[in-house]
Amino acid sequence: MYIKIIAIALLAFMVYNLFQALFIMNKNDPEKPSMSKFIGRRVMASVVLVLLLLLALLTGIITPNPRPF
């Protein structure tokens, strides 16, 4: 259950950073942080999410669905 909550939180964090980068791109204010900062956070969150899912699969915390055939 905790894995699902963490995964949903990371996905929400990724969407938040994506929209932050969108607003920075549209305003083009040189005094604000650059767009790459938010895109980098989004990429790091996706890497953490993939590693978390792989670790959970390998340790048996979550199990994948069986093949349909």
PDB file of N, H, CA, C and O in Angstrom:
ATOM      1  N   MET A   1       0.816  -1.190   0.000  1.00  0.00           N
ATOM      2  CA  MET A   1       0.000   0.000   0.000  1.00  0.00           C
ATOM      3  C   MET A   1       0.864   1.260   0.000  1.00  0.00           C
ATOM      4  O   MET A   1       0.534   2.239  -0.669  1.00  0.00           O
ATOM      5  N   TYR A   2       1.973   1.239   0.749  1.00  0.00           N
ATOM      6  H   TYR A   2       2.241   0.444   1.293  1.00  0.00           H
ATOM      7  CA  TYR A   2       2.849   2.400   0.806  1.00  0.00           C
ATOM      8  C   TYR A   2       3.523   2.653  -0.538  1.00  0.00           C
ATOM      9  O   TYR A   2       3.774   3.800  -0.907  1.00  0.00           O
ATOM     10  N   ILE A   3       3.815   1.581  -1.267  1.00  0.00           N
ATOM     11  H   ILE A   3       3.611   0.649  -0.968  1.00  0.00           H
ATOM     12  CA  ILE A   3       4.441   1.731  -2.577  1.00  0.00           C
ATOM     13  C   ILE A   3       3.508   2.492  -3.515  1.00  0.00           C
ATOM     14  O   ILE A   3       3.959   3.353  -4.271  1.00  0.00           O
ATOM     15  N   LYS A   4       2.222   2.185  -3.473  1.00  0.00           N
ATOM     16  H   LYS A   4       1.855   1.486  -2.859  1.00  0.00           H
ATOM     17  CA  LYS A   4       1.257   2.870  -4.333  1.00  0.00           C
ATOM     18  C   LYS A   4       1.152   4.345  -3.976  1.00  0.00           C
ATOM     19  O   LYS A   4       1.068   5.194  -4.863  1.00  0.00           O
ATOM     20  N   ILE A   5       1.155   4.654  -2.693  1.00  0.00           N
ATOM     21  H   ILE A   5       1.223   3.965  -1.972  1.00  0.00           H
ATOM     22  CA  ILE A   5       1.073   6.050  -2.256  1.00  0.00           C
ATOM     23  C   ILE A   5       2.315   6.822  -2.706  1.00  0.00           C
ATOM     24  O   ILE A   5       2.213   7.954  -3.179  1.00  0.00           O
ATOM     25  N   ILE A   6       3.482   6.204  -2.555  1.00  0.00           N
ATOM     26  H   ILE A   6       3.566   5.285  -2.170  1.00  0.00           H
ATOM     27  CA  ILE A   6       4.722   6.852  -2.979  1.00  0.00           C
ATOM     28  C   ILE A   6       4.736   7.041  -4.493  1.00  0.00           C
ATOM     29  O   ILE A   6       5.164   8.085  -4.984  1.00  0.00           O
ATOM     30  N   ALA A   7       4.268   6.032  -5.238  1.00  0.00           N
ATOM     31  H   ALA A   7       3.921   5.184  -4.840  1.00  0.00           H
ATOM     32  CA  ALA A   7       4.235   6.138  -6.698  1.00  0.00           C
ATOM     33  C   ALA A   7       3.293   7.248  -7.150  1.00  0.00           C
ATOM     34  O   ALA A   7       3.624   8.005  -8.064  1.00  0.00           O
ATOM     35  N   ILE A   8       2.136   7.353  -6.529  1.00  0.00           N
ATOM     36  H   ILE A   8       1.867   6.739  -5.787  1.00  0.00           H
ATOM     37  CA  ILE A   8       1.184   8.404  -6.895  1.00  0.00           C
ATOM     38  C   ILE A   8       1.751   9.778  -6.531  1.00  0.00           C
ATOM     39  O   ILE A   8       1.579  10.739  -7.280  1.00  0.00           O
ATOM     40  N   ALA A   9       2.417   9.870  -5.396  1.00  0.00           N
ATOM     41  H   ALA A   9       2.556   9.089  -4.787  1.00  0.00           H
ATOM     42  CA  ALA A   9       3.022  11.150  -5.000  1.00  0.00           C
ATOM     43  C   ALA A   9       4.127  11.559  -5.979  1.00  0.00           C
ATOM     44  O   ALA A   9       4.242  12.733  -6.332  1.00  0.00           O
ATOM     45  N   LEU A  10       4.932  10.599  -6.413  1.00  0.00           N
ATOM     46  H   LEU A  10       4.839   9.645  -6.127  1.00  0.00           H
ATOM     47  CA  LEU A  10       5.982  10.918  -7.386  1.00  0.00           C
ATOM     48  C   LEU A  10       5.390  11.331  -8.726  1.00  0.00           C
ATOM     49  O   LEU A  10       5.905  12.242  -9.374  1.00  0.00           O
ATOM     50  N   LEU A  11       4.319  10.677  -9.147  1.00  0.00           N
ATOM     51  H   LEU A  11       3.900   9.937  -8.621  1.00  0.00           H
ATOM     52  CA  LEU A  11       3.666  11.070 -10.397  1.00  0.00           C
ATOM     53  C   LEU A  11       3.070  12.477 -10.295  1.00  0.00           C
ATOM     54  O   LEU A  11       3.163  13.261 -11.239  1.00  0.00           O
ATOM     55  N   ALA A  12       2.464  12.791  -9.158  1.00  0.00           N
ATOM     56  H   ALA A  12       2.389  12.154  -8.391  1.00  0.00           H
ATOM     57  CA  ALA A  12       1.917  14.133  -8.966  1.00  0.00           C
ATOM     58  C   ALA A  12       3.041  15.173  -8.946  1.00  0.00           C
ATOM     59  O   ALA A  12       2.877  16.273  -9.474  1.00  0.00           O
ATOM     60  N   PHE A  13       4.178  14.828  -8.342  1.00  0.00           N
ATOM     61  H   PHE A  13       4.312  13.934  -7.913  1.00  0.00           H
ATOM     62  CA  PHE A  13       5.334  15.720  -8.320  1.00  0.00           C
ATOM     63  C   PHE A  13       5.857  15.968  -9.730  1.00  0.00           C
ATOM     64  O   PHE A  13       6.262  17.082 -10.061  1.00  0.00           O
ATOM     65  N   MET A  14       5.847  14.920 -10.563  1.00  0.00           N
ATOM     66  H   MET A  14       5.519  14.014 -10.294  1.00  0.00           H
ATOM     67  CA  MET A  14       6.293  15.060 -11.941  1.00  0.00           C
ATOM     68  C   MET A  14       5.367  15.988 -12.729  1.00  0.00           C
ATOM     69  O   MET A  14       5.839  16.833 -13.490  1.00  0.00           O
ATOM     70  N   VAL A  15       4.067  15.835 -12.553  1.00  0.00           N
ATOM     71  H   VAL A  15       3.684  15.149 -11.935  1.00  0.00           H
ATOM     72  CA  VAL A  15       3.107  16.700 -13.252  1.00  0.00           C
ATOM     73  C   VAL A  15       3.246  18.143 -12.775  1.00  0.00           C
ATOM     74  O   VAL A  15       3.185  19.071 -13.581  1.00  0.00           O
ATOM     75  N   TYR A  16       3.432  18.334 -11.482  1.00  0.00           N
ATOM     76  H   TYR A  16       3.483  17.580 -10.827  1.00  0.00           H
ATOM     77  CA  TYR A  16       3.621  19.681 -10.932  1.00  0.00           C
ATOM     78  C   TYR A  16       4.846  20.352 -11.559  1.00  0.00           C
ATOM     79  O   TYR A  16       4.779  21.508 -11.975  1.00  0.00           O
ATOM     80  N   ASN A  17       5.957  19.624 -11.624  1.00  0.00           N
ATOM     81  H   ASN A  17       6.011  18.685 -11.286  1.00  0.00           H
ATOM     82  CA  ASN A  17       7.170  20.197 -12.202  1.00  0.00           C
ATOM     83  C   ASN A  17       7.020  20.450 -13.694  1.00  0.00           C
ATOM     84  O   ASN A  17       7.604  21.397 -14.222  1.00  0.00           O
ATOM     85  N   LEU A  18       6.249  19.622 -14.378  1.00  0.00           N
ATOM     86  H   LEU A  18       5.774  18.853 -13.949  1.00  0.00           H
ATOM     87  CA  LEU A  18       6.008  19.835 -15.799  1.00  0.00           C
ATOM     88  C   LEU A  18       5.253  21.146 -16.029  1.00  0.00           C
ATOM     89  O   LEU A  18       5.580  21.901 -16.944  1.00  0.00           O
ATOM     90  N   PHE A  19       4.246  21.414 -15.201  1.00  0.00           N
ATOM     91  H   PHE A  19       3.979  20.800 -14.457  1.00  0.00           H
ATOM     92  CA  PHE A  19       3.500  22.654 -15.345  1.00  0.00           C
ATOM     93  C   PHE A  19       4.314  23.863 -14.893  1.00  0.00           C
ATOM     94  O   PHE A  19       4.170  24.948 -15.457  1.00  0.00           O
ATOM     95  N   GLN A  20       5.160  23.692 -13.891  1.00  0.00           N
ATOM     96  H   GLN A  20       5.277  22.811 -13.433  1.00  0.00           H
ATOM     97  CA  GLN A  20       6.042  24.785 -13.482  1.00  0.00           C
ATOM     98  C   GLN A  20       6.965  25.171 -14.639  1.00  0.00           C
ATOM     99  O   GLN A  20       7.177  26.355 -14.904  1.00  0.00           O
ATOM    100  N   ALA A  21       7.515  24.161 -15.327  1.00  0.00           N
ATOM    101  H   ALA A  21       7.343  23.200 -15.111  1.00  0.00           H
ATOM    102  CA  ALA A  21       8.385  24.442 -16.474  1.00  0.00           C
ATOM    103  C   ALA A  21       7.603  25.115 -17.595  1.00  0.00           C
ATOM    104  O   ALA A  21       8.138  25.982 -18.286  1.00  0.00           O
ATOM    105  N   LEU A  22       6.352  24.729 -17.782  1.00  0.00           N
ATOM    106  H   LEU A  22       5.917  24.025 -17.220  1.00  0.00           H
ATOM    107  CA  LEU A  22       5.516  25.352 -18.807  1.00  0.00           C
ATOM    108  C   LEU A  22       5.310  26.834 -18.514  1.00  0.00           C
ATOM    109  O   LEU A  22       5.421  27.662 -19.418  1.00  0.00           O
ATOM    110  N   PHE A  23       5.013  27.178 -17.270  1.00  0.00           N
ATOM    111  H   PHE A  23       4.923  26.505 -16.535  1.00  0.00           H
ATOM    112  CA  PHE A  23       4.804  28.575 -16.917  1.00  0.00           C
ATOM    113  C   PHE A  23       6.094  29.379 -17.042  1.00  0.00           C
ATOM    114  O   PHE A  23       6.064  30.534 -17.469  1.00  0.00           O
ATOM    115  N   ILE A  24       7.216  28.787 -16.679  1.00  0.00           N
ATOM    116  H   ILE A  24       7.240  27.849 -16.332  1.00  0.00           H
ATOM    117  CA  ILE A  24       8.509  29.472 -16.820  1.00  0.00           C
ATOM    118  C   ILE A  24       8.797  29.714 -18.299  1.00  0.00           C
ATOM    119  O   ILE A  24       9.289  30.778 -18.675  1.00  0.00           O
ATOM    120  N   MET A  25       8.488  28.719 -19.141  1.00  0.00           N
ATOM    121  H   MET A  25       8.089  27.854 -18.835  1.00  0.00           H
ATOM    122  CA  MET A  25       8.742  28.851 -20.567  1.00  0.00           C
ATOM    123  C   MET A  25       7.875  29.963 -21.176  1.00  0.00           C
ATOM    124  O   MET A  25       8.342  30.713 -22.033  1.00  0.00           O
ATOM    125  N   ASN A  26       6.639  30.066 -20.744  1.00  0.00           N
ATOM    126  H   ASN A  26       6.260  29.456 -20.049  1.00  0.00           H
ATOM    127  CA  ASN A  26       5.747  31.071 -21.310  1.00  0.00           C
ATOM    128  C   ASN A  26       6.079  32.484 -20.848  1.00  0.00           C
ATOM    129  O   ASN A  26       5.930  33.426 -21.626  1.00  0.00           O
ATOM    130  N   LYS A  27       6.524  32.660 -19.608  1.00  0.00           N
ATOM    131  H   LYS A  27       6.645  31.894 -18.976  1.00  0.00           H
ATOM    132  CA  LYS A  27       6.822  33.999 -19.093  1.00  0.00           C
ATOM    133  C   LYS A  27       8.174  34.508 -19.561  1.00  0.00           C
ATOM    134  O   LYS A  27       8.325  35.702 -19.819  1.00  0.00           O
ATOM    135  N   ASN A  28       9.157  33.626 -19.675  1.00  0.00           N
ATOM    136  H   ASN A  28       9.034  32.656 -19.466  1.00  0.00           H
ATOM    137  CA  ASN A  28      10.497  33.975 -20.154  1.00  0.00           C
ATOM    138  C   ASN A  28      11.110  35.110 -19.330  1.00  0.00           C
ATOM    139  O   ASN A  28      11.639  36.073 -19.886  1.00  0.00           O
ATOM    140  N   ASP A  29      11.035  34.989 -18.009  1.00  0.00           N
ATOM    141  H   ASP A  29      10.605  34.207 -17.558  1.00  0.00           H
ATOM    142  CA  ASP A  29      11.606  35.992 -17.101  1.00  0.00           C
ATOM    143  C   ASP A  29      13.027  35.559 -16.732  1.00  0.00           C
ATOM    144  O   ASP A  29      13.204  34.469 -16.187  1.00  0.00           O
ATOM    145  N   PRO A  30      14.043  36.380 -17.014  1.00  0.00           N
ATOM    146  CA  PRO A  30      15.421  35.966 -16.726  1.00  0.00           C
ATOM    147  C   PRO A  30      15.741  35.882 -15.239  1.00  0.00           C
ATOM    148  O   PRO A  30      16.726  35.244 -14.868  1.00  0.00           O
ATOM    149  N   GLU A  31      14.942  36.504 -14.377  1.00  0.00           N
ATOM    150  H   GLU A  31      14.142  37.023 -14.679  1.00  0.00           H
ATOM    151  CA  GLU A  31      15.226  36.457 -12.941  1.00  0.00           C
ATOM    152  C   GLU A  31      14.658  35.208 -12.271  1.00  0.00           C
ATOM    153  O   GLU A  31      15.038  34.898 -11.141  1.00  0.00           O
ATOM    154  N   LYS A  32      13.770  34.493 -12.931  1.00  0.00           N
ATOM    155  H   LYS A  32      13.462  34.745 -13.849  1.00  0.00           H
ATOM    156  CA  LYS A  32      13.216  33.252 -12.390  1.00  0.00           C
ATOM    157  C   LYS A  32      14.187  32.102 -12.661  1.00  0.00           C
ATOM    158  O   LYS A  32      15.059  32.225 -13.521  1.00  0.00           O
ATOM    159  N   PRO A  33      14.047  30.986 -11.938  1.00  0.00           N
ATOM    160  CA  PRO A  33      14.921  29.838 -12.227  1.00  0.00           C
ATOM    161  C   PRO A  33      14.651  29.303 -13.632  1.00  0.00           C
ATOM    162  O   PRO A  33      13.566  29.487 -14.184  1.00  0.00           O
ATOM    163  N   SER A  34      15.643  28.646 -14.192  1.00  0.00           N
ATOM    164  H   SER A  34      16.524  28.496 -13.744  1.00  0.00           H
ATOM    165  CA  SER A  34      15.510  28.181 -15.571  1.00  0.00           C
ATOM    166  C   SER A  34      14.563  26.984 -15.666  1.00  0.00           C
ATOM    167  O   SER A  34      14.293  26.291 -14.685  1.00  0.00           O
ATOM    168  N   MET A  35      14.078  26.776 -16.868  1.00  0.00           N
ATOM    169  H   MET A  35      14.297  27.339 -17.664  1.00  0.00           H
ATOM    170  CA  MET A  35      13.132  25.695 -17.121  1.00  0.00           C
ATOM    171  C   MET A  35      13.801  24.332 -16.921  1.00  0.00           C
ATOM    172  O   MET A  35      13.145  23.370 -16.521  1.00  0.00           O
ATOM    173  N   SER A  36      15.098  24.251 -17.197  1.00  0.00           N
ATOM    174  H   SER A  36      15.631  25.032 -17.522  1.00  0.00           H
ATOM    175  CA  SER A  36      15.790  22.971 -17.085  1.00  0.00           C
ATOM    176  C   SER A  36      15.837  22.468 -15.639  1.00  0.00           C
ATOM    177  O   SER A  36      15.959  21.263 -15.414  1.00  0.00           O
ATOM    178  N   LYS A  37      15.745  23.353 -14.672  1.00  0.00           N
ATOM    179  H   LYS A  37      15.647  24.332 -14.854  1.00  0.00           H
ATOM    180  CA  LYS A  37      15.707  22.941 -13.266  1.00  0.00           C
ATOM    181  C   LYS A  37      14.476  22.079 -12.998  1.00  0.00           C
ATOM    182  O   LYS A  37      14.572  21.040 -12.345  1.00  0.00           O
ATOM    183  N   PHE A  38      13.324  22.510 -13.501  1.00  0.00           N
ATOM    184  H   PHE A  38      13.246  23.354 -14.031  1.00  0.00           H
ATOM    185  CA  PHE A  38      12.087  21.770 -13.269  1.00  0.00           C
ATOM    186  C   PHE A  38      12.025  20.496 -14.106  1.00  0.00           C
ATOM    187  O   PHE A  38      11.501  19.477 -13.656  1.00  0.00           O
ATOM    188  N   ILE A  39      12.560  20.556 -15.323  1.00  0.00           N
ATOM    189  H   ILE A  39      12.986  21.384 -15.689  1.00  0.00           H
ATOM    190  CA  ILE A  39      12.592  19.358 -16.162  1.00  0.00           C
ATOM    191  C   ILE A  39      13.545  18.329 -15.557  1.00  0.00           C
ATOM    192  O   ILE A  39      13.271  17.130 -15.598  1.00  0.00           O
ATOM    193  N   GLY A  40      14.650  18.788 -15.001  1.00  0.00           N
ATOM    194  H   GLY A  40      14.873  19.762 -14.968  1.00  0.00           H
ATOM    195  CA  GLY A  40      15.589  17.882 -14.344  1.00  0.00           C
ATOM    196  C   GLY A  40      14.970  17.209 -13.126  1.00  0.00           C
ATOM    197  O   GLY A  40      15.202  16.025 -12.882  1.00  0.00           O
ATOM    198  N   ARG A  41      14.185  17.960 -12.363  1.00  0.00           N
ATOM    199  H   ARG A  41      13.996  18.922 -12.561  1.00  0.00           H
ATOM    200  CA  ARG A  41      13.483  17.359 -11.216  1.00  0.00           C
ATOM    201  C   ARG A  41      12.506  16.288 -11.682  1.00  0.00           C
ATOM    202  O   ARG A  41      12.355  15.245 -11.046  1.00  0.00           O
ATOM    203  N   ARG A  42      11.845  16.565 -12.805  1.00  0.00           N
ATOM    204  H   ARG A  42      11.968  17.413 -13.321  1.00  0.00           H
ATOM    205  CA  ARG A  42      10.884  15.598 -13.345  1.00  0.00           C
ATOM    206  C   ARG A  42      11.591  14.313 -13.788  1.00  0.00           C
ATOM    207  O   ARG A  42      11.096  13.213 -13.541  1.00  0.00           O
ATOM    208  N   VAL A  43      12.723  14.454 -14.428  1.00  0.00           N
ATOM    209  H   VAL A  43      13.124  15.347 -14.628  1.00  0.00           H
ATOM    210  CA  VAL A  43      13.484  13.279 -14.867  1.00  0.00           C
ATOM    211  C   VAL A  43      13.996  12.485 -13.663  1.00  0.00           C
ATOM    212  O   VAL A  43      13.937  11.256 -13.662  1.00  0.00           O
ATOM    213  N   MET A  44      14.492  13.176 -12.651  1.00  0.00           N
ATOM    214  H   MET A  44      14.540  14.175 -12.652  1.00  0.00           H
ATOM    215  CA  MET A  44      14.975  12.474 -11.454  1.00  0.00           C
ATOM    216  C   MET A  44      13.838  11.761 -10.728  1.00  0.00           C
ATOM    217  O   MET A  44      14.038  10.668 -10.198  1.00  0.00           O
ATOM    218  N   ALA A  45      12.659  12.357 -10.694  1.00  0.00           N
ATOM    219  H   ALA A  45      12.496  13.245 -11.124  1.00  0.00           H
ATOM    220  CA  ALA A  45      11.518  11.702 -10.066  1.00  0.00           C
ATOM    221  C   ALA A  45      11.134  10.444 -10.834  1.00  0.00           C
ATOM    222  O   ALA A  45      10.762   9.441 -10.225  1.00  0.00           O
ATOM    223  N   SER A  46      11.219  10.483 -12.162  1.00  0.00           N
ATOM    224  H   SER A  46      11.521  11.298 -12.657  1.00  0.00           H
ATOM    225  CA  SER A  46      10.885   9.289 -12.940  1.00  0.00           C
ATOM    226  C   SER A  46      11.927   8.194 -12.746  1.00  0.00           C
ATOM    227  O   SER A  46      11.584   7.011 -12.726  1.00  0.00           O
ATOM    228  N   VAL A  47      13.186   8.570 -12.605  1.00  0.00           N
ATOM    229  H   VAL A  47      13.465   9.531 -12.621  1.00  0.00           H
ATOM    230  CA  VAL A  47      14.233   7.572 -12.334  1.00  0.00           C
ATOM    231  C   VAL A  47      14.005   6.930 -10.968  1.00  0.00           C
ATOM    232  O   VAL A  47      14.120   5.713 -10.824  1.00  0.00           O
ATOM    233  N   VAL A  48      13.685   7.741  -9.974  1.00  0.00           N
ATOM    234  H   VAL A  48      13.591   8.729 -10.091  1.00  0.00           H
ATOM    235  CA  VAL A  48      13.415   7.216  -8.636  1.00  0.00           C
ATOM    236  C   VAL A  48      12.209   6.286  -8.663  1.00  0.00           C
ATOM    237  O   VAL A  48      12.213   5.248  -8.002  1.00  0.00           O
ATOM    238  N   LEU A  49      11.180   6.648  -9.421  1.00  0.00           N
ATOM    239  H   LEU A  49      11.177   7.491  -9.959  1.00  0.00           H
ATOM    240  CA  LEU A  49       9.986   5.815  -9.515  1.00  0.00           C
ATOM    241  C   LEU A  49      10.291   4.468 -10.160  1.00  0.00           C
ATOM    242  O   LEU A  49       9.831   3.434  -9.675  1.00  0.00           O
ATOM    243  N   VAL A  50      11.057   4.466 -11.238  1.00  0.00           N
ATOM    244  H   VAL A  50      11.431   5.306 -11.631  1.00  0.00           H
ATOM    245  CA  VAL A  50      11.407   3.207 -11.907  1.00  0.00           C
ATOM    246  C   VAL A  50      12.252   2.339 -10.984  1.00  0.00           C
ATOM    247  O   VAL A  50      12.018   1.135 -10.888  1.00  0.00           O
ATOM    248  N   LEU A  51      13.227   2.930 -10.307  1.00  0.00           N
ATOM    249  H   LEU A  51      13.417   3.908 -10.386  1.00  0.00           H
ATOM    250  CA  LEU A  51      14.062   2.153  -9.387  1.00  0.00           C
ATOM    251  C   LEU A  51      13.248   1.612  -8.214  1.00  0.00           C
ATOM    252  O   LEU A  51      13.472   0.486  -7.770  1.00  0.00           O
ATOM    253  N   LEU A  52      12.316   2.398  -7.719  1.00  0.00           N
ATOM    254  H   LEU A  52      12.134   3.313  -8.080  1.00  0.00           H
ATOM    255  CA  LEU A  52      11.455   1.947  -6.628  1.00  0.00           C
ATOM    256  C   LEU A  52      10.599   0.758  -7.068  1.00  0.00           C
ATOM    257  O   LEU A  52      10.459  -0.216  -6.327  1.00  0.00           O
ATOM    258  N   LEU A  53      10.034   0.836  -8.259  1.00  0.00           N
ATOM    259  H   LEU A  53      10.148   1.626  -8.861  1.00  0.00           H
ATOM    260  CA  LEU A  53       9.217  -0.271  -8.755  1.00  0.00           C
ATOM    261  C   LEU A  53      10.051  -1.525  -9.007  1.00  0.00           C
ATOM    262  O   LEU A  53       9.615  -2.634  -8.702  1.00  0.00           O
ATOM    263  N   LEU A  54      11.248  -1.349  -9.563  1.00  0.00           N
ATOM    264  H   LEU A  54      11.602  -0.448  -9.811  1.00  0.00           H
ATOM    265  CA  LEU A  54      12.113  -2.510  -9.778  1.00  0.00           C
ATOM    266  C   LEU A  54      12.529  -3.156  -8.459  1.00  0.00           C
ATOM    267  O   LEU A  54      12.542  -4.381  -8.338  1.00  0.00           O
ATOM    268  N   LEU A  55      12.862  -2.338  -7.486  1.00  0.00           N
ATOM    269  H   LEU A  55      12.851  -1.343  -7.584  1.00  0.00           H
ATOM    270  CA  LEU A  55      13.240  -2.856  -6.180  1.00  0.00           C
ATOM    271  C   LEU A  55      12.070  -3.586  -5.516  1.00  0.00           C
ATOM    272  O   LEU A  55      12.250  -4.641  -4.909  1.00  0.00           O
ATOM    273  N   ALA A  56      10.880  -3.015  -5.639  1.00  0.00           N
ATOM    274  H   ALA A  56      10.734  -2.157  -6.132  1.00  0.00           H
ATOM    275  CA  ALA A  56       9.702  -3.645  -5.059  1.00  0.00           C
ATOM    276  C   ALA A  56       9.375  -4.966  -5.766  1.00  0.00           C
ATOM    277  O   ALA A  56       8.935  -5.917  -5.120  1.00  0.00           O
ATOM    278  N   LEU A  57       9.582  -5.029  -7.068  1.00  0.00           N
ATOM    279  H   LEU A  57       9.938  -4.256  -7.593  1.00  0.00           H
ATOM    280  CA  LEU A  57       9.356  -6.280  -7.796  1.00  0.00           C
ATOM    281  C   LEU A  57      10.378  -7.342  -7.398  1.00  0.00           C
ATOM    282  O   LEU A  57      10.029  -8.505  -7.198  1.00  0.00           O
ATOM    283  N   LEU A  58      11.630  -6.939  -7.287  1.00  0.00           N
ATOM    284  H   LEU A  58      11.914  -5.994  -7.450  1.00  0.00           H
ATOM    285  CA  LEU A  58      12.682  -7.902  -6.959  1.00  0.00           C
ATOM    286  C   LEU A  58      12.577  -8.430  -5.528  1.00  0.00           C
ATOM    287  O   LEU A  58      12.918  -9.585  -5.274  1.00  0.00           O
ATOM    288  N   THR A  59      12.119  -7.618  -4.610  1.00  0.00           N
ATOM    289  H   THR A  59      11.842  -6.680  -4.817  1.00  0.00           H
ATOM    290  CA  THR A  59      11.995  -8.062  -3.223  1.00  0.00           C
ATOM    291  C   THR A  59      10.668  -8.766  -2.949  1.00  0.00           C
ATOM    292  O   THR A  59      10.496  -9.371  -1.891  1.00  0.00           O
ATOM    293  N   GLY A  60       9.729  -8.691  -3.893  1.00  0.00           N
ATOM    294  H   GLY A  60       9.868  -8.199  -4.753  1.00  0.00           H
ATOM    295  CA  GLY A  60       8.458  -9.377  -3.718  1.00  0.00           C
ATOM    296  C   GLY A  60       7.395  -8.556  -3.004  1.00  0.00           C
ATOM    297  O   GLY A  60       6.353  -9.090  -2.625  1.00  0.00           O
ATOM    298  N   ILE A  61       7.642  -7.278  -2.818  1.00  0.00           N
ATOM    299  H   ILE A  61       8.488  -6.844  -3.126  1.00  0.00           H
ATOM    300  CA  ILE A  61       6.643  -6.426  -2.167  1.00  0.00           C
ATOM    301  C   ILE A  61       5.411  -6.295  -3.053  1.00  0.00           C
ATOM    302  O   ILE A  61       4.280  -6.337  -2.570  1.00  0.00           O
ATOM    303  N   ILE A  62       5.642  -6.134  -4.361  1.00  0.00           N
ATOM    304  H   ILE A  62       6.561  -6.100  -4.754  1.00  0.00           H
ATOM    305  CA  ILE A  62       4.537  -6.126  -5.319  1.00  0.00           C
ATOM    306  C   ILE A  62       4.770  -7.247  -6.307  1.00  0.00           C
ATOM    307  O   ILE A  62       5.910  -7.632  -6.565  1.00  0.00           O
ATOM    308  N   THR A  63       3.691  -7.768  -6.859  1.00  0.00           N
ATOM    309  H   THR A  63       2.765  -7.455  -6.650  1.00  0.00           H
ATOM    310  CA  THR A  63       3.800  -8.845  -7.842  1.00  0.00           C
ATOM    311  C   THR A  63       3.115  -8.394  -9.122  1.00  0.00           C
ATOM    312  O   THR A  63       2.054  -7.772  -9.075  1.00  0.00           O
ATOM    313  N   PRO A  64       3.720  -8.707 -10.274  1.00  0.00           N
ATOM    314  CA  PRO A  64       3.097  -8.318 -11.525  1.00  0.00           C
ATOM    315  C   PRO A  64       1.908  -9.215 -11.834  1.00  0.00           C
ATOM    316  O   PRO A  64       1.795 -10.319 -11.302  1.00  0.00           O
ATOM    317  N   ASN A  65       1.020  -8.728 -12.702  1.00  0.00           N
ATOM    318  H   ASN A  65       1.112  -7.831 -13.134  1.00  0.00           H
ATOM    319  CA  ASN A  65      -0.107  -9.532 -13.123  1.00  0.00           C
ATOM    320  C   ASN A  65       0.395 -10.697 -13.982  1.00  0.00           C
ATOM    321  O   ASN A  65       1.390 -10.565 -14.694  1.00  0.00           O
ATOM    322  N   PRO A  66      -0.310 -11.853 -13.910  1.00  0.00           N
ATOM    323  CA  PRO A  66       0.117 -12.978 -14.756  1.00  0.00           C
ATOM    324  C   PRO A  66      -0.168 -12.675 -16.221  1.00  0.00           C
ATOM    325  O   PRO A  66      -0.992 -11.821 -16.547  1.00  0.00           O
ATOM    326  N   ARG A  67       0.528 -13.390 -17.091  1.00  0.00           N
ATOM    327  H   ARG A  67       1.197 -14.084 -16.825  1.00  0.00           H
ATOM    328  CA  ARG A  67       0.317 -13.192 -18.520  1.00  0.00           C
ATOM    329  C   ARG A  67      -1.080 -13.636 -18.915  1.00  0.00           C
ATOM    330  O   ARG A  67      -1.599 -14.595 -18.344  1.00  0.00           O
ATOM    331  N   PRO A  68      -1.702 -12.970 -19.872  1.00  0.00           N
ATOM    332  CA  PRO A  68      -3.089 -13.297 -20.219  1.00  0.00           C
ATOM    333  C   PRO A  68      -3.248 -14.583 -21.015  1.00  0.00           C
ATOM    334  O   PRO A  68      -4.376 -15.032 -21.219  1.00  0.00           O
ATOM    335  N   PHE A  69      -2.168 -15.185 -21.468  1.00  0.00           N
ATOM    336  H   PHE A  69      -1.252 -14.820 -21.302  1.00  0.00           H
ATOM    337  CA  PHE A  69      -2.294 -16.425 -22.235  1.00  0.00           C
ATOM    338  C   PHE A  69      -1.385 -17.485 -21.696  1.00  0.00           C
ATOM    339  O   PHE A  69      -1.357 -18.599 -22.220  1.00  0.00           O
TER     340      PHE A  69
END
